[in-house]
């Protein structure tokens, strides 16, 4: 059983949402929130206009949507993160590897590299990461 399925089962037991998946617009919005939080909603409107070209009403709609989904909370016009970026990235990665490569990390790496080479430094870093995550 892959990591994705283990997390789904654990969340189901705790009564949590099945999967932390964001569409592209939600993810782009959350990137801004993760970088700026805690952030005043007026400042978030300005940032979303600057970075995404969104109008004030679009940003406030998105704030409500992400609050309803449980990713952020709006307390006295200040937006706070409830689900960290790293958790969403881990879920997205697990889901992708599970769905596309039947949970096989070696198959994913083979496809990802696709004949490309990596530097000695990158190879050593990957080896260290693998050593840190080996099951005993």
N, C-alpha and C positions, 0 to 999 in steps of 0.2 A: 504494500500500500504506500503510495507516494505521500510526500509532506502535505500537499494540497488536501488530499482526502482525510488525513489525520486531523488537520485544522478544521475542516468542515464538520467532522464528527464531534470534535471538542466544542466548537461553537454551538452546534445543535443541542448538545447536552446542557449548555449554559443558557439556552434560549436566545442566542445572538443571531444576527443576520448570517446567511449562509456564506456569502462571499463578498469581499471588499473589492468591487469592480467599479471603476470610474470611466465614463465615456471621455473622449478627448477634451471636450469643453470643460467638463467637471475637473479633469486632471489639470488643465492649464490654469483654471481658477485656483485650485488647491495649491499649485506650485507657488502662486503669489501669496496665498494665505500662509503657507508653511514658512516662507521666507520672511514675512512681515509680522506675523502674530507674536504677541497680542497686538491687534491693530484696530484703531477706531474705524467704524464703518464708513465715515466720510473720507478718510484717508484710503480705505480699500476701494471706494468708488473712484477716487483719483487714480490709483494704481491700475485698476482694471481698464479705465479709459485710456491711460497711457500705454499699457502693455498689450491690451486686447482690443482696444477700440470700442469698448462697451459703453453704453449709456447708463446713467444712474439707475434707471428702472431695471435694466438687465442685471446689474450687479446686486441690487436688493432682492430680486427674484432668485438669483443664484445663492445668496446668503440663506434665504429661507429654505430653499431646496436642500442645501448641504446640512443645515441644522436639522431638518426633518429626517435626513438619512443618518444623522448621528456623527458626522465627521467634524463638525464645528459647533460651537455654541455662541450665542449673541447675548452678552450680559451688559446691560446698560450701554448699548451702542459700541461695545468692544467685542471683537471677534477673537475667540480662543479656539485652539486646536484640541480636538478630542482624540483623533486617530492620527498618529505621527506618519510622516512621509515614508519612513523606513518600513513600517508595517504594511502599508499599501503596496509598496514596491515588492516586498517579499511575497505577498499574496498574488500579485499580478504575475510575478516570475514563476512561482510554483504552478499557478493555473496554466500559464503558457506552456511550460515544459511538460506538464501532465497531459494537456490536451493535444499538443502538437507532436510530442516525442514519447508518448506513453509513459511519462515519468522518468525517462532515461536521460540523466545529465550528460553521460558520455555521448549519446546521440545528438543532444543539443550542441555540445561543444564542437563536435565534428562538423555539423551543419553550419554553425556560427563561424568557425575558422575557414571552412570552405576552400582549403588550399592556401590560405594566407599564412604568413609567418608572423610570429610575435618576437619581441626582443627578449634577451636573456633576463633582464630585469622583470618584465611582465611574467615570464615563465616561473621565475623564482617566487614572485608574489602569489601566483596561482597555486604553486606547490605548498606554500606556507598555509594558505587558506584551506586547502584540502586537508593537510595534516591537522589543522585545528578542528575540523568537522568530521573526522573519521569516527565511526561508531566503534566502541570497544566491547 
